[in-house]
Amino acid sequence: MGRKVTVATCALNQWALDFEGNLQRILKSIEIAKHKGAKYRLGPELEICGYGCWDHYYESDTLLHSLQVLAALLESPVTQDIICDGVFVSGVALSPGCRKILLIRPKMALANEGNYRELRWFTPWSRSRQTEEYFLPRMIQDLTKQETVPFGDAVLSTRDTCIGSEVCEELWTPHSPHVDMGLDGVEIFTNASGSHHVLRKAHARVDLVTMATTKNGGIYLLANQKGCDGDRLYYDGCALIAMNGSIFAQGSQFSLDDVEVLTATLDLEDVRSYRAEISSRNLAASRVSPYPRVKVDFALSSREDLLEPLSEPIEWKYHSPAEEISLGPACWLWDFLRRSQQAGFFLSLSGGVDSAATACLVYSMCHQVCEAVKHGNQEVLADIRSIVHQTSYTPRDPRELCGRLLTTCYMASENSSRGTCDRARELAQQIGSHHIGLSIDPAVKAVMGIFSLVTGRSPAFAVHGGSSRENLALQNVQARVRMVVAYLFAQLSLWSRGAPGGLLVLGSANVDESLLGYLTKYDCSSADINPIGGISKTDLRAFVQLCRERFQLPALQRCEAPAPRQPPPVAPGPLMETEDMGVTYSELSVYGRLRKVAKTGPYSMFCRLLVLWKDTCSPRQVADKVKRFFSKYSANRHKMTTLTPAYHAESYSPDDNRFDLRPFLYNTRWPWQFRCIENQVKWADAAFLPAKYLSRKHQLISIED
């Protein structure tokens, strides 16, 4: 007879330190899991307190309130007759029936790279296959009548199967716990994750899970947090259930549902027969050291399940990068809007592709809100009614909703073109935003009047005989006046229309421009949040094209073309952005990935690009490009310290807050590094070798050579 089990995993939109809301979402997920017939439910990592507490982990209040929520879970009748896993700081399994704590399984590999800093707050458990007795707090002892519980690297042994847990990062390590657990007879692996979105990352997570069960057999459940936890990261769900290398349940990567529960009914005999056929695995299993087992007098299967239909394998459906952009940052904006209790967004709309993309993200958010309400999401309906201050409002048209939530503003100066003004107005009309057109010239003249009054001197643009310092200062005044105007209108725009509330100011600088510092410090790129700050210009163009086709926004066609930049008059005619920067956006993406992902300095980057660009650039040209990039990057690095908090989407983001920790005062001449590059160029020229014939050996010539 088969051993059918119904198991559940979930994705929850938990919020750091929102203990009340987190408790309700946990309870709701358990209720849904039980309603679907599950006897085991897995939740995401740190689901009680939320993953993004950061230095609040140091506070005793965080532990106290987490224990109080755990006590509330133990007292609730909802947690009866189901094993609940993943509910506390490391991983707590709650016993069915008498509602006891079965095991506290601490995390053994901590994530400490990129945006993760787990070693700052936690210490990993390092004693493999060992446990100790943990004395429970008195508030928990009074409920469970337990003085101690097992704490350590152990597995649960029920009447019909064996369950082993690994936590988030452990799936990504070279020797994941599921390997030895599977060899020791564990049939169900679980992973409580707190994994955030990065463009093109979903396939890696799915591949790791399917490969784990392909090599070793077994059922694998992955739970993840979803939504904005209170900072730059968006946790992208993708809960899943896999068995023997196939996917049986796929959760959404992006949605406005705060609670999503997946279940699958699978046959344990399929795991056993799959393993029986792999002789190499069985030989390895005969040599593995056993795990301590915590016996659980409970079965995940029952005779009543005999006629229950089994779940069928499915094909994982991936989003394209453009689709990821249209959904992820839009969901992040929604969480920021409803949790900040603001009434909408304010965006400086320039007519270029970046601000157009930002406007499209708000429009995409409005689409998702309308779809969620249409499908009966009462939480979203309650949130949007609170935002617009109308208890009877029901959004049905994204364009109408966008008119309530988004205020766009074209801020013209004497140097602005009619074309950019028209593009901004047309896009605003098509998405339905409340649009304002104004001139900043009076404010600029007033600011310059103050300077002239105090100093007795009037700076001039270069074309009128001014110095480069005068020219730059005049450009920056225009840019910074736009920031002041943006915040003024964000605070008072709704008031002027007789509506309550204020607006969140949106920035629109992309990751490539931030990397190079191609922005004015404290200009309109300075905002409350920036939904495109972690996205490359190349990906943004693809996203805008997707929006043009999907949302029927023909105004975007003009925005997609590289827009002439209209600076103060420094030369006849407008400049293209890439001419103004001195580097193309495709080159910037290459520089960014080499600098951050490949971890190259100036010399190593030159050596890599010498080969990468061998067919298009000479060694001298490569050297000049690398030196130009590092000179500009280092001179402008200080701008990253005040960069607007941006949605993290790219692996080479220059975000100075947590992800890309570097100095902001450099020797911008890079004398030693650039001398190494020059010596390599001289060697290549002297040897009369085209760049394409340079081998890795040649790339590593030392400065003495």
Buried (B, 14 or more C-beta within 10 A) or exposed (E): EBBBBBBBBBBBBBBBBBBEBBBEBBBBBBBBBBEBBBBBBBBBBBBBBBBBBBEBBEEEEBBEBBBBBBBBBBEBEBBBEBBBBBBBBBBBBBBBEEBBBBBBBBBBBBBEEBBBBBEEBBEBBEEEBEBEEBEBEEEBEEBBEBEEBBBBBBBBBBEBBBBBBBBBBBBBEEEBBBBBBBBBBBBBBBBBBBBBBBBBBBEEBBEBBBEBBBBBBBBBBBBBBBBBBBBBBBBBBBBBBBBBBBBBBBBBBBBBBBBBBBBBBBBBEBBBEBBEEBEEBEEBBEEBEEBBBBEBEBBBBBEEBEEBEEBEEEEBEEBEBBBBBBBBBBBBBBBBBBBEEBBBBBBBBBBBBBBBBBBBBBBBBBBBBBBBBEEEBEBBBEBBBBBBEEEEBEBEEBBEBBBBBBBBBBBBBEBBBEBBBBBBBBBBEBBBBBBBBEEBBEBBEEBBEEBEEEEEEEBEBBEEEBEEEBBBBBBBBBBBBBBBBBBEBBBEBBEEEEEEBBBBBBBBBBBBBBBBBBBBBBBBBBBBBBBBBBBBBBBBBBBBBBBBEBBEBEBBEBBBEBBBBBBBBBEEEBBEBBEBBEBBBEBBBBBBBBBBEEEBBBBBBBBBBBBBBBEEBBBBBBBBBBBBBBBBBBEBBBBBEEBBBBBBBBBBBBBBBBBBEEEEEBEEEBEEBBEBBBBBBEBBEEEEBEBEEBEEEBBEBEEEE
